[in-house]
Structure formats: structure tokens, C-alpha cells
């Protein structure tokens, strides 16, 4: 059998195979009022606490004119009529003395099917990021030396994570196995 024939036999087997994807967790804000977006659904049980905390901050510093927002780092993986959203919220995070620009934050992985959101994992995870102009907001995304990367493997149906600190990549031992 020629080499070309052998290669031709393997092409159909690999052409339909789903490819693993990796995405940086992107810093973004979401509104705490008129909640109705995806992040609001993922963190619905925490919204009253987040709103109360933001209101208390505004009362403590009325001249600051703080927006009623929360900050998250997020990545989305989509396919086959469903999406998986990784969302780490900048609330209740602990500083990591072991690593520069690292926080240990609450993280949820949600499955979205037909517009319905179901949290399938709720844990904490190290998040690497550099503070932007107004906290961990979209301006944080310009820094590529400190970030967290989520990877979805559709074959094993798992999401794994990589930390990037000072430009060095380190696989994290945490993994979310999906059903």
C-alpha cells in the first residue's frame, strides 16, 4: 500500500474529530441592575450580595460615582447546540502570596442549552491578571504576561486550566469533567 493511500485512509477518521480549544479568560464587567445577561444568570444567587456590597461602597465614597457592576474573567466554548461558560468573579477573592498578580477566586462552569443556564461546577481557582484602569476590567486584557487559559477537550469532555505568570505557562491540576 502506498503512503498516499495510507494517508487517504486516515483523513476521514480525523476530519470529523472535534478539536480541542483554548481561550484566555477575558476580564469584563456586567451590570448588577436590570440583570438579564449570561453572567447575571450564572451568579444569580450572589446578585443581592453583590448589589449590597456595591451600594455600601458607593455610600462610603459618594464622590466616586461607582457604577453598579461586577467584574468577571470568562471564556466560552460552543458546539453541538450547547455552550460551556467558565466564569471567575472578582468577589471574595484571596490574594496569593506565592504568585505575583494571582488571586484565588470563586469560579463557576455553566452549561447553556436552548437558552437555559445550569451551573455544573462551583469551586475556586487561581486567576492570574493585572489590574487595569478600573480594577480587573477590559483594560486588564492587554497584558499577556499574566493570564489564565481554559482549554476544552471535546473528546474527554473536560475543561482544564493553565496559569501564565511572568510569561511562564504552568498547567493547573484542577479539571472540570462534564457530562
Residue pairs with C-beta under 8 A, 6 or more apart in sequence:
17 155
18 79
18 154
18 155
19 154
20 151
20 152
20 153
20 154
20 155
21 77
21 151
21 152
22 149
22 150
22 151
22 152
22 162
23 75
23 76
23 77
23 149
23 150
23 151
24 75
24 141
24 147
24 148
24 149
25 73
25 74
25 75
25 86
25 88
25 127
25 147
25 148
25 149
25 150
26 73
26 74
26 75
26 138
26 141
27 71
27 72
27 73
27 129
27 132
27 136
27 137
27 138
27 140
27 141
28 39
28 71
28 72
28 73
28 74
28 137
28 138
29 67
29 69
29 70
29 71
29 72
29 137
29 138
30 37
30 39
30 40
30 69
30 70
30 72
31 37
31 40
31 67
31 68
31 69
32 40
32 47
32 50
32 51
32 54
32 68
32 69
32 70
33 51
33 68
35 44
35 47
38 85
38 110
38 112
38 117
39 70
39 72
39 74
39 87
40 47
41 110
41 117
42 85
42 87
42 108
42 110
42 117
42 119
43 50
43 70
43 72
43 87
43 89
43 108
46 89
46 91
49 91
50 70
50 91
51 68
53 91
54 66
54 68
54 69
54 70
55 68
57 64
57 66
58 64
58 65
58 66
58 68
70 89
70 90
70 91
71 89
71 90
71 135
71 136
71 137
72 87
72 88
72 89
72 90
73 87
73 88
73 90
73 105
73 127
73 129
73 136
73 148
74 85
74 86
74 87
74 88
75 85
75 86
75 150
76 83
76 84
76 85
76 86
77 83
77 84
77 85
77 150
77 152
77 159
78 84
79 154
81 113
81 114
82 111
82 112
82 113
83 111
83 112
83 113
84 109
84 110
84 111
84 112
84 120
84 152
84 159
84 178
85 109
85 110
85 112
86 107
86 108
86 109
86 150
86 159
87 107
87 108
87 109
87 110
88 105
88 106
88 107
88 125
88 127
88 148
89 105
89 106
89 107
89 108
90 103
90 105
90 135
90 136
91 105
91 106
92 105
92 106
93 103
93 104
93 105
93 106
93 127
94 103
94 104
94 105
95 102
95 103
95 104
96 102
96 103
96 104
96 126
99 126
99 128
99 163
99 165
100 146
100 165
100 166
101 128
101 129
101 130
101 146
101 165
102 126
102 127
102 128
102 146
102 163
102 165
103 126
103 127
103 129
104 124
104 125
104 126
104 127
105 124
105 125
105 127
106 122
106 123
106 124
107 121
107 122
107 123
107 124
107 125
107 127
108 119
108 121
108 122
108 123
109 119
109 120
109 121
109 159
109 176
109 178
110 117
110 118
110 119
110 120
111 117
111 118
111 120
111 178
112 118
120 176
120 178
120 179
121 176
123 174
125 148
125 161
125 172
125 174
126 148
126 163
126 172
127 148
128 146
128 147
128 148
128 163
128 164
128 165
129 136
129 140
129 143
129 146
129 147
129 148
130 140
130 143
130 145
130 146
131 140
132 138
132 139
132 140
132 141
132 142
133 139
144 164
144 167
145 164
145 165
145 166
145 167
146 164
146 165
146 166
147 164
148 161
148 162
148 163
148 164
149 161
149 162
149 163
149 164
149 169
150 159
150 160
150 161
151 159
151 160
151 161
151 162
152 158
152 159
153 159
153 160
156 177
157 177
157 178
157 179
158 175
158 176
158 177
158 178
159 175
159 176
159 178
160 171
160 172
160 174
160 175
160 176
161 171
161 172
161 174
161 175
162 169
162 170
162 171
162 172
163 169
163 170
163 171
163 172
164 170
